Structures are given as structure tokens and as C-alpha cells.
Amino acid sequence: MANREFDIVVYGATGYTGRLVAEHFVREYGDRQDGPKWAMAGRSLTKLQDVRDAIGAPAETPLVVADADDTAALEAMCRRTRVVLTTVGPYQLYGEALVAACVATGTDYADLCGEPGWMREQIDRHHAAAKESGARICFSSGFDSIPFDLGVLMLQKEAQRRFGAPAPRVRGRVRSMQGTFSGGTAASLGATMKAVAKNPKLIPILQSPFGLTPGFEGPEQPGGMVPRYEEDLGKWAAPFIMATINIKNVHRTNFLGGFPYGEDFRYDEMMLTSPGEAGKAAADAVTEMLKNPFGAKPPKPGEGPSKAEREAGSYDLLFVGEMPGGERLHYAVKGRYDPGYGSTSRMLGETGMALLSCEAPGGVGTPGHFLGEALVARLEERAELRFAPEEG
């Protein structure tokens, strides 16, 4: 792929999140001689021109027209680039042809997918062919599930360093999160529910923590749907809406890596509230809210917060590793910006940059499996994330 015209194509650049990804490349690499050769792509040349001008991209920034339903155009686009970053979702409605085109052309791919039923279908359909062509298909390269996937990975590396073994039990806990879910997240959930109605065989995949590890079923996992008080943290824990997809990706990273966390690894995710009765009430309220997480008027794809709102956002994640001898290890991942937009767009952009120097074999994988510590370094340098152990 070294002689391809582009390093990276941002597909869906005229959409809300795609535009933010394009802005990331303008901001971080626009004036660097050693920056990537990148292009903006979408289905409308006029809209691409408008976005290019609006975000201050150079007038010579290449524009590529390709519709999500046009297989020939997608394949032609993929043959021109080393990496495709796509924000065009829901992926189960608009992503199939692009994944197939990347696999066929040996082109690396990263998206923001949090749709486990569709992801499992792509694993079953394309993993072997992607290994053959060398294409690295990297799902869930945004807030779901990079901070969680890499948070567990980094905790386990610290556990190996300190104790000589991985932690067989890890808890992922959201200590704080300021920001909003994207319209794409809401649309993806709706599309998933419709897909399940048409194909009930997807239900076990959605329900199982091991839905993305075909052929492997690990030990029974901790439940995270009932509020509970966590003595060691002194706070109540409530269900976390993104746990379903994040947990599956964490287990797939472990699975693809040959079980560096162990075959008996157990993991869950929850949100922390506060101590006492107020914390219990808050945890119960979160549990009730998850029955209808987006309310009567869910956000629409293409809509999102203002720049000021994105920059006011943040998140703080804690990972607690529990060792067989009773030792505990705390590891934190903290990010600036709204998680669903501002931080996600930066994470997707840096996933693309990390893929350019990735030497992992092809297949359908995860950011943690393909990129690991190399992506951590890029996120700290270019996306304002911080990864570090803490005193427990």
C-alpha cells in the first residue's frame, strides 16, 4: 500500500462527526510537512467543498465522491488510500459495502461502531478474508470503546510489571462524564432493535459478554444491571449504558491476543455516584433512565453540541484490578472534551494515524489488539487523553 495516493480518507466528512474528524487533521497536521496525505470523502461534491472551506482546510485538499450504496465507487476510493476512517452510520445500514471494499483491497478501516450484532456478522463474514488481504478492520474507535479497551490493556501491563501476572478480575468505573451521546449512537440503538426483530438469532450475541469471541466462552461475568455499594471505593455503582459494547470489545482484545489477561478473566463496567442514601437514589435513577436512555426526543444524526459545549466536556474513568492474593491496582484514563463528539473525533483521527505505522496482521479486530500502546502514545500527544496508575 506504500504507493497509494492517500494515507487517510475521512469518509462522511460532510456529517457532523465526520467534519470534526476532518477538523482534527487540519488542526493537528495542516501545517506539518511530515503530515499525512489525507482526503475528504462523501456523496456530495458540493457539500464536501462547503465543509472544506468552512473548516479552513487548504483549497487543494482532495475531495472524493462515493455513495455508501455504490460498490464500485467505494472500491475505487479504497484503492487510492491506505486507511479509511468512516463516520457514516448506523453501520448496519450503511457500512457493509465499505467494509467489504476495504477487505477486498487490503485497505485499513476504522469506524465508531457500537453495534455488536452487525460487528459479529462482519467478523464471521470477513475475518478470514481480511487476514488474507492484510486489511485491518478496526471497529469501535471512539469513546466506545477506546478508553475502556486501552484502559484495561494498560492496567494489565502495570499488573504484569508489579505482580508478574495479569489481574483476573477488573472493574471499569466511570467516575465522571460531562457531555452528550451522539445522534449516531441513538440511531444505532434503534437500528439494532429493528435488526433483532428481523433476526432473533442476534439476541444471544447481544446478551453475551463473549458475543465477539466466536468459539470461546469464558467464565460467568459479573452483573452490572443492579445498583450496588462498593465498599473499597466508598460509593454506589449504577448501570452504564455503554457497558454492553465495551465489555465485548475488551474480551475480543484478550481473545485475539491469545489471552494475555487469562482465559478466566472477568470484567464489568458501571457508573459511580456517591456515598449514602443520595448515592443509592442516584444509582436507582440511572437504572430507571436506562429503560429509555434518549428520552422522548432522541438526538438526530448530524446534530450535536456547540464548540463551547464540546470543549466543556470531559470524562474520568477508573479501572480496578483485583489480584488473587488480595492486592488491588488502580489505573485511570482521563479525557478532555465531550466524549461523544469532541474526544471521539480525535480518537478516530489518531486511530487512523496509528494504523499507518501498524505492522499487525490483518483481520477484524479492536484498537487494543491492533494498536495497543502505540495508540495510547498518540492519544496522549494529540488527543488530550491521559493514562496513568493511581494510588488505591
C-alpha positions as CSV (number, residue, x, y, z in Angstrom):
1,M,0.0,0.0,0.0
2,A,3.0,2.3,0.2
3,N,2.4,3.8,-3.3
4,R,-1.2,4.7,-2.8
5,E,-2.3,8.3,-3.5
6,F,-3.6,9.0,0.1
7,D,-2.6,7.9,3.6
8,I,-6.1,8.5,5.0
9,V,-9.6,9.2,3.7
10,V,-12.2,10.7,6.0
11,Y,-15.4,9.2,4.7
12,G,-18.6,11.0,5.8
13,A,-16.8,14.3,6.1
14,T,-19.9,16.3,5.5
15,G,-21.7,14.8,8.5
16,Y,-21.4,16.3,12.0
17,T,-18.8,13.9,13.4
18,G,-17.0,13.4,10.1
19,R,-16.5,17.2,9.9
20,L,-14.9,17.1,13.4
21,V,-12.6,14.4,12.3
22,A,-11.5,16.5,9.3
23,E,-11.0,19.4,11.6
24,H,-8.7,17.3,13.7
25,F,-6.4,16.7,10.7
26,V,-6.5,20.5,9.8
27,R,-5.7,21.5,13.4
28,E,-3.1,18.8,14.2
29,Y,-1.4,18.2,10.8
30,G,-2.4,21.1,8.5
31,D,0.9,23.0,8.6
32,R,3.3,20.0,9.0
33,Q,5.5,18.9,6.1
34,D,5.5,15.4,7.5
35,G,1.8,15.2,8.0
36,P,-0.4,12.6,6.3
37,K,-1.7,12.8,2.8
38,W,-5.4,12.9,3.5
39,A,-8.7,13.5,1.7
40,M,-12.3,14.2,2.5
41,A,-15.0,11.9,1.0
42,G,-18.8,11.8,0.9
43,R,-21.6,11.5,-1.6
44,S,-21.9,15.2,-2.5
45,L,-19.1,17.2,-4.1
46,T,-20.8,20.5,-3.3
47,K,-21.1,19.7,0.4
48,L,-17.6,18.5,0.5
49,Q,-16.4,21.8,-0.9
50,D,-18.5,23.7,1.6
51,V,-17.1,21.8,4.5
52,R,-13.5,22.1,3.3
53,D,-13.9,25.8,3.1
54,A,-15.8,26.1,6.4
55,I,-13.1,24.3,8.4
56,G,-10.2,26.1,6.9
57,A,-8.7,23.1,5.1
58,P,-6.3,24.0,2.2
59,A,-8.1,24.6,-1.1
60,E,-6.1,21.8,-2.6
61,T,-7.4,19.2,-0.1
62,P,-8.5,16.3,-2.3
63,L,-12.3,15.5,-2.4
64,V,-13.6,12.1,-3.2
65,V,-17.2,11.4,-4.2
66,A,-18.6,8.0,-3.2
67,D,-22.0,6.9,-2.2
68,A,-22.5,4.2,0.5
69,D,-24.6,2.2,-1.9
70,D,-22.1,2.4,-4.8
71,T,-19.9,-0.6,-4.5
72,A,-17.7,0.3,-7.5
73,A,-17.1,3.9,-6.2
74,L,-16.3,2.6,-2.7
75,E,-13.8,0.1,-4.0
76,A,-12.2,2.7,-6.3
77,M,-11.8,5.0,-3.2
78,C,-10.3,2.3,-1.1
79,R,-7.7,1.5,-3.8
80,R,-6.5,5.1,-3.6
81,T,-5.8,5.1,0.2
82,R,-4.0,3.2,2.9
83,V,-6.7,3.9,5.6
84,V,-10.4,4.7,5.5
85,L,-12.0,6.4,8.6
86,T,-15.8,6.3,8.4
87,T,-18.4,8.1,10.4
88,V,-21.3,7.0,8.2
89,G,-23.7,5.1,10.4
90,P,-25.7,3.3,11.6
91,Y,-23.1,0.9,10.2
92,Q,-25.6,-1.9,9.9
93,L,-27.5,0.2,7.4
94,Y,-24.6,2.0,5.6
95,G,-21.3,0.1,6.4
96,E,-21.5,-3.3,4.8
97,A,-20.2,-2.3,1.3
98,L,-17.4,-0.2,2.7
99,V,-16.1,-3.0,4.9
100,A,-16.2,-5.4,2.0
101,A,-14.4,-2.9,-0.2
102,C,-11.6,-2.4,2.4
103,V,-11.2,-6.2,2.8
104,A,-11.1,-6.8,-0.9
105,T,-8.4,-4.1,-1.5
106,G,-6.3,-4.7,1.6
107,T,-7.2,-1.2,3.0
108,D,-7.2,-0.5,6.7
109,Y,-10.5,0.7,8.2
110,A,-11.7,2.3,11.4
111,D,-15.1,3.4,12.5
112,L,-17.2,4.4,15.5
113,C,-19.4,1.4,15.5
114,G,-21.1,0.3,18.7
115,E,-23.5,-2.2,17.1
116,P,-22.4,-5.7,18.3
117,G,-24.8,-7.7,16.2
118,W,-23.5,-6.2,13.0
119,M,-19.9,-6.4,14.2
120,R,-20.3,-10.1,14.8
121,E,-21.7,-10.6,11.3
122,Q,-18.7,-8.8,9.9
123,I,-16.3,-11.0,12.0
124,D,-18.0,-14.2,10.7
125,R,-18.1,-12.9,7.1
126,H,-14.8,-11.1,6.7
127,H,-12.2,-12.0,9.3
128,A,-10.5,-14.8,7.3
129,A,-10.5,-12.7,4.1
130,A,-9.1,-9.7,5.9
131,K,-6.3,-11.8,7.3
132,E,-5.6,-12.9,3.7
133,S,-5.6,-9.4,2.2
134,G,-3.9,-7.7,5.1
135,A,-6.8,-5.3,5.8
136,R,-7.1,-4.3,9.5
137,I,-10.8,-3.7,10.2
138,C,-10.9,-1.7,13.4
139,F,-14.3,-1.2,14.9
140,S,-15.3,0.9,17.9
141,S,-12.5,3.5,17.5
142,G,-14.2,6.3,19.6
143,F,-15.4,6.7,23.1
144,D,-16.9,3.3,22.6
145,S,-14.6,1.6,23.2
146,I,-11.1,3.0,23.1
147,P,-10.7,4.5,26.6
148,F,-12.1,1.2,28.1
149,D,-10.3,-1.2,25.8
150,L,-7.0,0.6,26.3
151,G,-7.6,1.3,30.0
152,V,-7.9,-2.4,30.7
153,L,-4.8,-3.1,28.5
154,M,-2.7,-0.6,30.3
155,L,-3.9,-1.8,33.7
156,Q,-2.9,-5.3,32.8
157,K,0.6,-4.2,31.7
158,E,1.0,-2.5,35.0
159,A,-0.2,-5.6,36.8
160,Q,2.4,-7.7,35.0
161,R,5.1,-5.2,35.9
162,R,4.1,-5.1,39.6
163,F,2.9,-8.6,40.3
164,G,4.2,-10.7,37.4
165,A,0.7,-11.7,36.3
166,P,-2.5,-10.2,34.9
167,A,-5.4,-9.3,37.1
168,P,-8.1,-12.0,36.7
169,R,-10.8,-9.5,37.8
170,V,-11.1,-5.9,36.6
171,R,-13.8,-3.4,37.3
172,G,-14.3,-0.5,34.9
173,R,-15.9,2.5,36.7
174,V,-17.0,5.8,35.2
175,R,-16.2,8.4,37.9
176,S,-17.5,11.3,35.9
177,M,-18.7,12.1,32.4
178,Q,-19.7,15.6,31.2
179,G,-21.2,15.6,27.7
180,T,-23.8,14.1,25.5
181,F,-24.4,11.0,23.4
182,S,-24.3,11.5,19.7
183,G,-27.3,11.3,17.3
184,G,-25.5,8.4,15.7
185,T,-25.5,6.4,19.0
186,A,-29.2,6.9,19.2
187,A,-29.8,5.9,15.6
188,S,-27.5,2.8,16.0
189,L,-29.5,1.6,19.0
190,G,-32.8,2.0,17.0
191,A,-31.3,0.1,14.0
192,T,-30.1,-2.6,16.3
193,M,-33.5,-3.1,17.8
194,K,-35.0,-3.4,14.3
195,A,-32.4,-5.9,13.3
196,V,-33.1,-8.0,16.3
197,A,-36.8,-8.0,15.5
198,K,-36.0,-9.3,12.0
199,N,-33.3,-11.8,13.1
200,P,-33.8,-13.2,16.7
201,K,-30.5,-15.1,16.3
202,L,-28.8,-11.9,17.2
203,I,-30.2,-11.9,20.7
204,P,-27.6,-14.2,22.2
205,I,-24.8,-12.2,20.7
206,L,-26.2,-9.0,22.2
207,Q,-26.7,-10.6,25.6
208,S,-23.3,-12.4,25.9
209,P,-20.2,-10.7,27.1
210,F,-18.4,-13.1,24.6
211,G,-20.6,-12.2,21.6
212,L,-17.5,-11.1,19.7
213,T,-15.3,-14.1,20.5
214,P,-16.7,-16.8,18.3
215,G,-15.6,-20.2,19.5
216,F,-14.7,-19.0,23.0
217,E,-17.0,-18.7,26.0
218,G,-15.2,-17.6,29.2
219,P,-16.3,-17.7,32.8
220,E,-19.6,-16.2,34.0
221,Q,-19.1,-12.5,34.2
222,P,-20.2,-10.1,36.9
223,G,-23.6,-8.5,36.5
224,G,-23.8,-4.7,36.2
225,M,-27.5,-4.0,35.8
226,V,-28.3,-3.8,39.6
227,P,-27.0,-0.9,41.7
228,R,-24.6,-1.9,44.4
229,Y,-22.5,-0.3,47.0
230,E,-18.7,-0.7,46.5
231,E,-17.0,-0.8,49.9
232,D,-13.5,-0.2,48.7
233,L,-14.5,2.9,46.7
234,G,-17.0,4.2,49.2
235,K,-19.6,4.8,46.5
236,W,-22.7,3.4,44.9
237,A,-22.3,2.0,41.4
238,A,-25.1,2.1,38.8
239,P,-25.5,0.5,35.3
240,F,-23.6,2.1,32.4
241,I,-25.3,2.3,29.0
242,M,-22.1,1.6,27.0
243,A,-21.0,-1.4,29.1
244,T,-22.6,-3.8,26.6
245,I,-20.4,-3.0,23.7
246,N,-17.3,-2.1,25.7
247,I,-17.2,-5.4,27.6
248,K,-17.4,-7.3,24.3
249,N,-14.5,-5.4,22.8
250,V,-12.4,-5.8,25.9
251,H,-12.9,-9.6,25.7
252,R,-12.2,-9.6,22.0
253,T,-8.9,-7.8,22.6
254,N,-8.0,-10.5,25.1
255,F,-9.2,-13.3,22.7
256,L,-7.3,-12.0,19.7
257,G,-4.1,-11.5,21.7
258,G,-4.0,-15.2,22.9
259,F,-5.5,-14.4,26.3
260,P,-2.8,-12.1,27.9
261,Y,-5.4,-11.3,30.6
262,G,-6.1,-15.1,31.1
263,E,-8.9,-17.3,29.9
264,D,-10.5,-16.9,33.3
265,F,-10.6,-13.1,33.0
266,R,-13.8,-11.3,34.4
267,Y,-14.7,-7.7,33.7
268,D,-17.7,-5.4,34.2
269,E,-18.4,-1.6,33.9
270,M,-20.6,0.6,36.0
271,M,-21.0,4.3,36.8
272,L,-20.1,5.6,40.3
273,T,-22.5,8.0,42.0
274,S,-21.8,9.0,45.7
275,P,-22.0,7.5,49.2
276,G,-25.0,7.1,51.4
277,E,-28.7,7.4,50.6
278,A,-28.2,10.1,48.0
279,G,-25.9,7.8,46.0
280,K,-28.3,5.0,46.3
281,A,-31.1,7.2,45.0
282,A,-28.9,8.4,42.1
283,A,-28.0,4.8,41.2
284,D,-31.7,3.8,41.2
285,A,-32.5,6.9,39.0
286,V,-29.8,5.9,36.4
287,T,-31.2,2.3,36.3
288,E,-34.6,3.7,35.6
289,M,-33.3,6.1,33.0
290,L,-31.7,3.3,31.0
291,K,-35.1,1.9,30.1
292,N,-35.4,4.9,27.8
293,P,-31.9,6.5,27.6
294,F,-32.5,9.1,25.0
295,G,-35.9,10.4,26.2
296,A,-38.9,11.3,24.1
297,K,-36.8,13.3,21.6
298,P,-33.5,11.4,20.9
299,P,-30.8,13.4,19.1
300,K,-30.7,13.0,15.4
301,P,-27.7,12.0,13.3
302,G,-26.0,15.1,12.1
303,E,-26.9,17.1,15.2
304,G,-24.5,17.9,18.1
305,P,-23.4,20.4,20.7
306,S,-21.7,23.7,20.0
307,K,-17.9,24.1,20.1
308,A,-18.1,25.6,23.6
309,E,-20.2,22.7,24.8
310,R,-17.8,20.2,23.3
311,E,-14.8,21.9,24.9
312,A,-16.5,22.0,28.3
313,G,-16.9,18.2,28.3
314,S,-14.7,15.7,30.0
315,Y,-14.6,12.1,31.4
316,D,-12.7,10.3,34.2
317,L,-12.5,6.5,34.2
318,L,-11.1,4.3,36.9
319,F,-10.1,0.6,36.4
320,V,-9.6,-1.5,39.5
321,G,-7.6,-4.7,39.1
322,E,-8.0,-7.4,41.7
323,M,-5.2,-9.9,42.2
324,P,-5.7,-13.5,43.6
325,G,-3.7,-12.5,46.8
326,G,-6.0,-9.6,47.6
327,E,-3.8,-6.8,46.1
328,R,-5.6,-4.1,44.2
329,L,-4.3,-1.9,41.4
330,H,-6.0,1.4,40.3
331,Y,-5.5,2.8,36.8
332,A,-7.1,6.0,35.4
333,V,-8.0,7.2,31.9
334,K,-9.0,10.8,31.7
335,G,-10.1,12.8,28.7
336,R,-10.8,16.4,27.8
337,Y,-13.8,17.4,25.6
338,D,-17.2,16.0,25.2
339,P,-16.8,12.2,25.0
340,G,-19.4,11.6,22.2
341,Y,-18.1,14.2,19.8
342,G,-15.0,16.2,20.7
343,S,-13.0,13.4,22.1
344,T,-14.4,10.7,19.8
345,S,-13.4,12.6,16.7
346,R,-9.8,13.0,17.9
347,M,-9.6,9.3,18.9
348,L,-10.8,8.2,15.4
349,G,-8.3,10.5,13.7
350,E,-5.4,9.2,15.8
351,T,-6.5,5.6,15.3
352,G,-6.0,6.3,11.6
353,M,-2.6,7.8,12.2
354,A,-1.6,4.8,14.3
355,L,-2.7,2.4,11.6
356,L,-0.3,4.0,9.1
357,S,2.6,2.5,11.1
358,C,0.9,-0.7,12.3
359,E,2.5,-4.0,11.5
360,A,-0.1,-6.3,13.0
361,P,-1.6,-8.9,10.7
362,G,-4.9,-8.2,9.0
363,G,-8.3,-9.3,10.3
364,V,-11.4,-7.9,12.1
365,G,-10.1,-6.6,15.4
366,T,-10.0,-3.9,18.0
367,P,-7.9,-0.8,18.7
368,G,-6.4,-2.6,21.7
369,H,-5.4,-5.6,19.7
370,F,-4.1,-3.8,16.6
371,L,-2.5,-0.7,18.1
372,G,-2.2,-1.0,21.9
373,E,0.5,1.2,23.5
374,A,1.3,2.9,20.2
375,L,-2.3,4.3,20.1
376,V,-2.0,5.3,23.8
377,A,1.1,7.4,23.0
378,R,-0.7,9.1,20.1
379,L,-3.8,9.9,22.2
380,E,-1.7,11.4,24.9
381,E,0.2,13.5,22.4
382,R,-2.6,14.6,20.0
383,A,-6.0,14.0,21.7
384,E,-5.5,15.1,25.3
385,L,-6.1,11.8,27.0
386,R,-4.1,10.7,30.0
387,F,-3.3,7.1,31.0
388,A,-1.7,6.6,34.4
389,P,-1.8,4.3,37.5
390,E,-3.2,5.8,40.7
391,E,-2.7,5.0,44.4
392,G,-5.6,2.9,45.6
